[in-house]
Amino acid sequence: MVADFLACETGEVLLLECAGGSAGRVLELFRKYYFGQDVEFEDRGGAWGSLSLQGPESGAVLERAGGALPGEREGDHREIAIGTIAARAVRWTDTGETGFRLWVAADAFSVVREALVRAGAEPGAPEAWDALQIEAGISAFGPERGE
């Protein structure tokens, strides 16, 4: 396995969030092996950040922060606004609980994070995250997948 990533197709672009620092390798392989239509591959990792909002109240927290929920199926996504800040919300569990990934411009990351905390989100510890993933049987990219 080279990488684990979350993909969202918007109609205009295909967005990939690559796990464990694998974006460079994924980009290298795409550029090496892709042929066909006129396509550009761009690493935008420095321009964007990802927040994970997990737990049974995650949808309510996202709505209280001003964001609209994506569809009901895992992987559904939509453009949202937290206040005046645009983000993409993806219905995605990282812990086996109801969850969302939020892709936010790097320069607005802390503002969105604070808005989520004000709406009731509680920052979690990496150890708690690991325990929830293990309990749910969700392996993490890296040592658990031979990386």
C-alpha positions in Angstrom: 0.0 0.0 0.0 1.4 3.4 -1.0 -1.1 5.7 0.6 -4.5 6.0 2.2 -6.6 9.0 1.1 -10.0 10.5 1.2 -11.3 11.6 -2.2 -14.0 14.1 -3.1 -15.1 14.9 -6.7 -16.7 18.3 -6.9 -17.6 18.4 -10.6 -14.6 20.7 -11.3 -11.8 19.1 -9.3 -10.9 15.9 -7.6 -9.7 16.6 -4.0 -7.5 14.1 -2.2 -6.6 14.3 1.5 -3.6 11.9 1.9 -2.8 10.3 5.2 0.5 10.1 7.0 2.5 12.5 4.9 2.0 10.4 1.7 0.9 13.3 -0.6 4.3 13.7 -2.2 4.5 10.0 -3.1 0.9 10.0 -4.4 1.6 13.1 -6.5 4.8 11.5 -7.9 2.9 8.3 -8.9 0.0 10.2 -10.5 2.4 12.3 -12.6 4.4 9.2 -13.6 1.6 6.9 -14.5 -1.3 9.1 -15.6 -1.8 9.7 -19.3 -4.9 10.7 -21.2 -6.9 13.8 -20.8 -5.3 17.2 -20.1 -5.0 17.0 -16.3 -2.9 19.0 -13.8 -1.9 17.6 -10.4 -1.2 20.1 -7.7 -0.1 19.7 -4.1 -2.2 22.2 -2.1 -1.3 20.8 1.3 0.2 24.0 2.5 -2.9 26.0 1.6 -5.4 23.7 3.4 -5.9 22.1 6.7 -8.2 19.3 7.9 -10.3 19.2 11.0 -12.0 16.0 12.2 -15.2 16.4 14.1 -16.3 13.0 15.6 -18.9 11.7 17.9 -22.7 11.4 18.3 -23.1 15.2 18.7 -20.8 16.1 15.8 -23.6 16.9 13.4 -25.3 19.2 15.9 -22.0 20.9 16.7 -21.4 21.5 13.0 -24.8 23.0 12.5 -24.5 25.2 15.6 -21.2 26.5 14.1 -23.2 27.5 11.0 -22.3 24.7 8.7 -24.8 22.7 6.7 -24.6 18.9 6.9 -23.6 16.9 3.8 -25.9 14.0 2.8 -26.5 10.9 5.0 -24.0 8.5 3.3 -20.4 8.1 4.2 -18.4 10.2 1.7 -21.1 12.7 1.0 -19.7 16.2 0.9 -20.6 19.8 0.3 -19.3 23.3 0.4 -20.3 25.0 3.6 -19.6 28.3 5.5 -18.6 28.7 9.1 -19.4 32.3 9.6 -17.8 33.9 6.5 -15.2 31.2 6.0 -15.8 28.6 3.2 -15.0 25.0 3.9 -15.8 21.6 2.6 -17.6 19.2 4.9 -17.3 15.5 4.3 -19.3 12.9 6.2 -16.5 10.6 7.3 -15.9 8.6 10.4 -12.3 8.4 11.7 -13.4 6.7 15.0 -16.5 4.5 14.2 -18.8 7.3 15.5 -20.8 9.8 13.4 -18.2 12.1 12.0 -17.1 14.8 9.6 -13.9 16.0 8.0 -13.7 19.7 7.4 -11.2 21.0 4.8 -10.4 24.7 5.5 -8.0 27.2 4.1 -4.8 27.2 6.3 -5.1 30.9 7.1 -8.6 30.3 8.5 -8.0 27.0 10.3 -7.7 28.4 13.8 -10.8 30.6 13.4 -12.9 27.6 12.3 -11.5 25.4 15.1 -12.5 28.0 17.6 -16.0 28.4 16.1 -16.4 24.6 16.5 -15.2 24.7 20.1 -17.7 27.6 20.9 -20.4 25.4 19.3 -19.6 22.6 21.7 -16.7 20.6 20.2 -14.1 19.4 22.7 -10.5 18.9 21.5 -9.4 15.3 22.0 -6.1 13.7 22.9 -4.2 11.5 20.4 -4.5 8.6 22.8 -8.3 8.8 23.0 -8.3 9.0 19.2 -6.2 5.9 18.9 -8.4 4.0 21.4 -11.6 4.9 19.5 -10.1 3.7 16.2 -8.9 0.5 17.7 -12.3 -0.1 19.3 -14.0 0.5 16.0 -11.6 -1.7 14.1 -10.3 1.2 11.9 -6.6 0.8 11.1 -4.5 3.9 10.7 -2.2 4.5 7.8 1.4 3.9 8.8 2.6 1.1 11.1 -0.8 -0.7 11.1 -0.7 -1.0 7.3 2.9 -1.9 6.8 4.2 1.7 6.2 
